[in-house]
Each structure stands twice: as structure tokens, then as C-alpha cells.
Amino acid sequence: MEAVILAGGQGTRLKPYSTTIPKPLVPVGERAILEIVLRQLKRAGVTRVRMAVNHMAELLMAFFGTGEKYGLAIEYAVEDEPLGTVGPLARMERLPEHFIVMNGDVLTDLDYSELFRSHVAAGAQLTLSTYHREERVDFDVLRLDATGRRLVGFEEKPVHTFDVSMGVYVFDRRLIDRIPRDRRYGLDELVLDLLAAKVPIHPFPWSGFWLDIGRPDDYDRANREIERLFPAEVR
């Protein structure tokens, strides 16, 4: 298996932690977030990683090097300008028929090998890993009528449930032809384009542990739970 890791973002939501180092190098426990991800991918059977880098690219390339210390072959795709979450793929050569694509700041116990097998078995062009999440609104929510002058509903700190993308995908190489080479292009645009073209998208629900290390609260939680949730050889 091969994987593409999107590590070019500036990590603005995680400031001040990401002020002086790129977000994938922010530590969780004793290791950088992306170092944990690489160790997980290696255990799942990934042998080659292509890393799309932009913000503080030199630091990331110096830290991870050729990937030899992780038992991986790491190559780098340096963006001269930000290309969005999917744009860098259009400039990568020799991609395999199927490959994992993921953000470089995802902390999860997702079974990457099972995700990959599910994608291949489904015959899909795109597989999205999904997570069922609950969010509590910290306010009493009011519903007004069309005039805005009459109260017609009241909910005390309601809880909303929804399915979200985990930031881990499997791509079929055919998708590369859909990605423009000359502008930013995001995963959101790709999904909307596929839906408009009625191309099936395969969901892969996961009920284990998942955090998008993009908010300080989630980052603090990750540091509290890393030892409980991940084996020593990963963390």
C-alpha cells in the first residue's frame, strides 16, 4: 500500500502551538502527530509515503528525511503555492491504482488496512472514512416565526448528531484526471463534482477513536488519552 499525506497547511486553528513549528510536528505525548501517523501506516502495511508540503516545508523534510527510520520510503511534493487539499495530487507521478490520502494531523485508531480492503471490494473511485459525532450547543436555542416577533420553539442546550469526514480517504487513480493542475482544488470540490456526476462514493464508518487535532481542546484531549489508546510502538 501507498499513502499520500497532506501536510502543507499552516495550522492556524492550533495556534499558539503551531506558531513556530508546522502543525504535523506538534507533539502528542512524546512524538510528533505525524510521526505517530507514519508508525501506524507502517504497521498497516504501507511501504511508500508521498508527503505534500508547503508551510515550513524545510522543517518537515529535515525531520522525516527519507523515512528510513520508520521503515518507509518517503518522497516530498513541495508546493510553490497552496494547492488545496486535493490539488497536489494532480502533480504527483506514478501513483498506484489505489492509494490512501489523509491529512497530516489526524489522530485515530482507524484500521487503515481494513479501510483499504473495503475500498477495493466496493469498486469505488473514492472512499471516505466517516465518524458519528455529537456536539452540544451551550445556549438555549430559540425558534421564531417568519415575522421574528413570536416565539414558537425552545430547546435547552440541544445536542446535534451528524456524520463527519475523518480526513482519511482512499482514491482510485482515475480521480487524478478530474483534478485541475493550475489552481487550488479541495476535497469538498471533488466530492461535490462526483455527486453532480452521479459517481458513487463509498463511506467507511468508524466507531473507534478519532480526533482532528485542529482545535486546542481536541489537542489537550489527545495528550490526555494517547497512552490509554495507542500501543507503545506507535506512541
N, C-alpha and C positions, 0 to 999 in steps of 0.2 A: 504493500500500500504506500501511496504517497500523499502528502498533505501540503496545502498552501496556507500559510499563516499571515493574516493581515495585521501588521504591526507598525503601520505608518501614522497612526493618529496622534494627536497632541495631548490627549488625556485631560482636557480642560475640566471635566466634571470631578476629577480626583485631586484637584489642587487643594492644599499646598503640597501633597505628597509627590505629585508629578512635576513640580516646578523645575527641579534641577536634573531629573533623570526621566527617561521615557517611561510611560505607564507600564509596559511589559516587564520592566526591570524593578518596579516597586516590589519590595519583599512581602511575602506572606509566610509567616514563620521564619525559617532560616533560609529560604530560597526565593528567588525572583518568581513572579507569577508565571512568566513564560518558561522558565526553567522547569517548573512543575508540569506544565503542559507538555513540554518535549519529552520528559520522562514517561508521562502517561502514554503518549503516542508511540514511543519505543516499545513499551510493554504490550501495546495493542497490535504490534506487527508492522508499524510504519518504518520504512527504511530511508526515505528521502523527504526532505522538507524544503520548500521554497518559501522564503520569507520576504514579503513586500514591505519595504521600509522607506520612510521619508523623514519624519521628525526625529532629530538626533540619531540619524542612521548610523553614524560612525561608532557611537557607543554600543548600539545593538550588535553591530558586526564584530566589534572588538571583543565583546563579552561572549558571544556564542561561537565565533570563529567558524571552522569548517564543520562543527558538530561532532568531531571525533570523540570528544569526552562523553558524549551522550550515546554513542553507538549509532549515530545518524550521519547522513550526508546532507549538509545544509548549503543551499545556494541563496543568493540575495538578488532581489529585483529592486533597484533603487529608483524611486520616483523623483523626477526632476520637479514635478509639481503634483499636488494631491490629486489622485485619480478616482477617489471614492472607494467604496467597499468592494466593488467588483471590477472596476476599471483596470487595475493592474494585471488581471488575468489575461487580457487581450494581448499583452506584450510578452507573455511567457511562452517559451517554445518547448516542444517535446513533452507536453503534458500527457499523462496516460489516459486511457479510455474513461476511467472513473477515478476520482480523487476527492479527498476531504478538503474542505475550505473552512477556516474558522478564524474568529477574532483572537488576538493575542492576549486578551485579558479575561478569559472565561475560566472560572474555577468550577469544576463539576466532576462527579464520579461516573459520567456517561460512559457506556460501553462502546468505544469507538469501533471496535471490530464488528459488533452486532449492528451498529448503525450502517456500516459499510455493506454488510451482507444483506440487510433489509433493502437498501437502495438498489443493489444489483438484482435481487429477486423481484423487485417491483417493476423493473424495466423502466424506471423513471429517468427523466433528464435532470431533475432537481429533487433532492430530499432535504427537508427542513426538520431539524430536531426541535421539539416543542415541549413546553413546560406549563403546567397549570398553576397559576399564581393567584393569590388573594391580596387585595390591597384595601385597607380600611381608610375611609375618609375621616379625618379628625374633626369634622364640623358637622353640625346638624344641617341636613340638606333640605331645602325648601323647594316646592314646585308651585309656580304661579300660573294663573290662566293666561290666555292670549293678551289680555289687556295689561297684565302686570300689576293689577290692583287688587287681586283676590287670591288668597292662599288656598290651594286645592290639594296640597300634599305635603307630608312631613316625614323625614326619615332621620332617626338619631344615629349619627356616625355609622352610615351603612358600610357593608363590606361588598366589594365588587370582585367577581371572579372572571378570569379570562385566560386564554391560552396565548403564550408569547413565544417568539423565536428565541432560541438559546444562543444564537450566534455560532452554531456549528452546522455545517451543511455537507452534502455530497453532491458533486457536479458530474454530469456526463460531459465529455469533451465537446459534444455537439453544441453546447451552450456558448462556447467561445465565439462562434460566428455571430451571435446576437449582440455581442458586447462592442460598443464603439471604441476605436483606438485613439480618437482625437479629443476626448472630453471626459469630464467626470461622469461616472455611472455607478449608481448604488444598487445594493441588493433589493431595495424597495422598488426601484425602477424595473429591475429584471423580473421580479415576481409579478408586478402589475402587467408587464408586457406579455409574460407567459399566460397569465389569466385571460388577458384580452384575446390571445391567440388560441385559447382553449387547450393549452398544453398541460397535461396532468402534472401536478406537484404532489410529491409523496410526503406526508407527515410522519415523523418518528417520535411518538410521545415518550417522555422520560419522567419518572416519578421519584428519582433519587435526589441527590444534592445538586444544586445549581446556583451560582451567583455570577452576575455580571459585575466585575469589580470596577464599576464606573461611578459609584456613589460612596462617600466616606462611611456611611452607615453599613453598607454591604462589605466594605473593606475591613472595617473593625470586626464584623461578624466572622469574616473569613479567617482572621488571625485568631479568634477565639476557638474556632472549630477545626482548624487544619489538622491538629494531632489526633482528634477523635475520628475524623472521616477518611483520612488518607494513610496508606501504609508508609512505613519508614523509607522504603526505597524510592518513593515518589517525592515525599516532602523533605 
